Amino acid sequence: MKSFRDKRRDNRPPAKGGAGEARPHEGRATAQPDTRPREREARADDRSEPKPAPRVLARRDGALPTEHLPVILEVAPNADYALLDSGAGQKLEQYGPYRIVRPEGQAIWQKALPAKDWERADAIFTGDTDEEGIGRWRFPRTPLGETWPMKHDGIDYLGRFTSFRHVGVFPEQASHWDHMAGLIAAAKRPVKVLNLFGYTGLASLVAARAGAEVTHVDASKKAIGWARENQEMAGLGSKPIRWIVDDAVKFAEREERRGSRYDIILFDPPAYGRGPRGEVWQLFEDLPDLTDLCRSILTPKPLAVVLTAYSIRASFFAIHALMRDTFAGMGGKVESGELIIREKSAGRALSTSLFSRWVA
Ligand SMILES: C[S@@+](CC[C@H](N)C(=O)[O-])C[C@H]1O[C@@H](n2cnc3c(N)ncnc32)[C@H](O)[C@@H]1O
């Protein structure tokens, strides 16, 4: 039988994300063959690593957690961020001081705001060139720098015009951040949080501000650099956050072997991604093992495990069943559904992702 690690090394279609490139949510786009030499070298190095023992998955014994679904977690327009309007395959958002237009495949309806409101945009993602950097952004009013000051609930951080249309934050995640901060505060004891696939670190900052000791893992050195900048920007430099460039699965496996344990685990994997040494992450193949690993690195009195999934051909029922089966025998409840952003102009809901969370 092939080990989990062998499966991850198989000659599957190359995928993007991770490996120093900070390409979150790359699964939104069709995976392209990736021939970058640096990544090929990294994969060659990876072959010399010792193989861990195979992970054998079996259905867990014990009563299933209670269930609650569908749960729709909504982010409403607020002073820091708003989805102003959407339609005709685009969305118009306010990120702090800037109005930003980006493609949005789900906006199959018509725009509610008049053209003059869209024409006031400060930045438009055009996607008309493959160049790295901010070449895909157009600034119709005045040229803008790569970053700008943003806030989330009093936490300062940097918005940024990244290649691949992202702006350094996923505002829909705020529903999970608030929930997690509530759990940390209510615990009234030291809480350890693991943030896998953590990107620019907003969840880690929220957890640290709420009093947790945080371990943040991402495959991208660049994203970790941005996350560290955000920590300084937020004035949370003295808070205990470990920033780790690693493959999420490898890191979790090491924590399991070392006996390191966490009270809250967040994992927000892309559909496809790569670890820093070229490890392939494919959500449909790798998620069951990683979910099981997450269970095995919980403290004896854990608080929650929160999974978000994007750009996959699946319903939240699929990740709900996976989470409920994985957390059998642990009590608590599993709630699952979608993260949505409520539009300011006409109140339509833009769904961004599926989620499932086990809460003790
Ligand atoms: C969906 S984004 C995460 C967004 C983040 N949770 C947030 O709210 O800002 C995906 C992240 O996964 C990282 N990634 C991709 N493959 C990875 C892997 N194998 N191990 C660790 N991180 C990976 C990417 O670098 C990217 O930062």
Ligand as a Chemical Component Dictionary entry (heavy atoms), coordinates in Angstrom:
data_LIG
# 
_chem_comp.id                   LIG 
_chem_comp.type                 NON-POLYMER 
_chem_comp.pdbx_formal_charge   0 
_chem_comp.three_letter_code    LIG 
# 
loop_
_chem_comp_atom.comp_id 
_chem_comp_atom.atom_id 
_chem_comp_atom.alt_atom_id 
_chem_comp_atom.type_symbol 
_chem_comp_atom.charge 
_chem_comp_atom.model_Cartn_x 
_chem_comp_atom.model_Cartn_y 
_chem_comp_atom.model_Cartn_z 
_chem_comp_atom.pdbx_ordinal 
LIG C1  C1  C 0  -6.410 30.115 0.845  1  
LIG S1  S1  S 1  -4.944 30.942 1.203  2  
LIG C2  C2  C 0  -5.160 31.120 2.886  3  
LIG C3  C3  C 0  -5.866 32.399 3.305  4  
LIG C4  C4  C 0  -5.790 32.683 4.783  5  
LIG N1  N1  N 0  -6.399 31.620 5.562  6  
LIG C5  C5  C 0  -6.406 34.029 5.135  7  
LIG O1  O1  O 0  -7.529 34.064 5.629  8  
LIG O2  O2  O -1 -5.778 35.037 4.862  9  
LIG C6  C6  C 0  -3.851 29.600 0.878  10 
LIG C7  C7  C 0  -2.424 29.699 1.433  11 
LIG O3  O3  O 0  -1.931 28.370 1.410  12 
LIG C8  C8  C 0  -0.547 28.414 1.153  13 
LIG N2  N2  N 0  -0.167 27.062 0.719  14 
LIG C9  C9  C 0  -0.368 26.445 -0.463 15 
LIG N3  N3  N 0  0.088  25.173 -0.438 16 
LIG C10 C10 C 0  0.592  24.978 0.808  17 
LIG C11 C11 C 0  1.198  23.878 1.471  18 
LIG N4  N4  N 0  1.392  22.710 0.854  19 
LIG N5  N5  N 0  1.558  24.016 2.761  20 
LIG C12 C12 C 0  1.392  25.197 3.419  21 
LIG N6  N6  N 0  0.826  26.278 2.836  22 
LIG C13 C13 C 0  0.428  26.170 1.554  23 
LIG C14 C14 C 0  -0.371 29.509 0.137  24 
LIG O4  O4  O 0  0.958  30.015 0.154  25 
LIG C15 C15 C 0  -1.421 30.522 0.629  26 
LIG O5  O5  O 0  -0.826 31.493 1.446  27 
# 
loop_
_chem_comp_bond.comp_id 
_chem_comp_bond.atom_id_1 
_chem_comp_bond.atom_id_2 
_chem_comp_bond.value_order 
_chem_comp_bond.pdbx_ordinal 
LIG C1  S1  SING 1  
LIG S1  C2  SING 2  
LIG S1  C6  SING 3  
LIG C2  C3  SING 4  
LIG C3  C4  SING 5  
LIG C4  N1  SING 6  
LIG C4  C5  SING 7  
LIG C5  O1  DOUB 8  
LIG C5  O2  SING 9  
LIG C6  C7  SING 10 
LIG C7  O3  SING 11 
LIG C7  C15 SING 12 
LIG O3  C8  SING 13 
LIG C8  N2  SING 14 
LIG C8  C14 SING 15 
LIG N2  C9  SING 16 
LIG N2  C13 SING 17 
LIG C9  N3  DOUB 18 
LIG N3  C10 SING 19 
LIG C10 C11 SING 20 
LIG C10 C13 DOUB 21 
LIG C11 N4  SING 22 
LIG C11 N5  DOUB 23 
LIG N5  C12 SING 24 
LIG C12 N6  DOUB 25 
LIG N6  C13 SING 26 
LIG C14 O4  SING 27 
LIG C14 C15 SING 28 
LIG C15 O5  SING 29 
# 
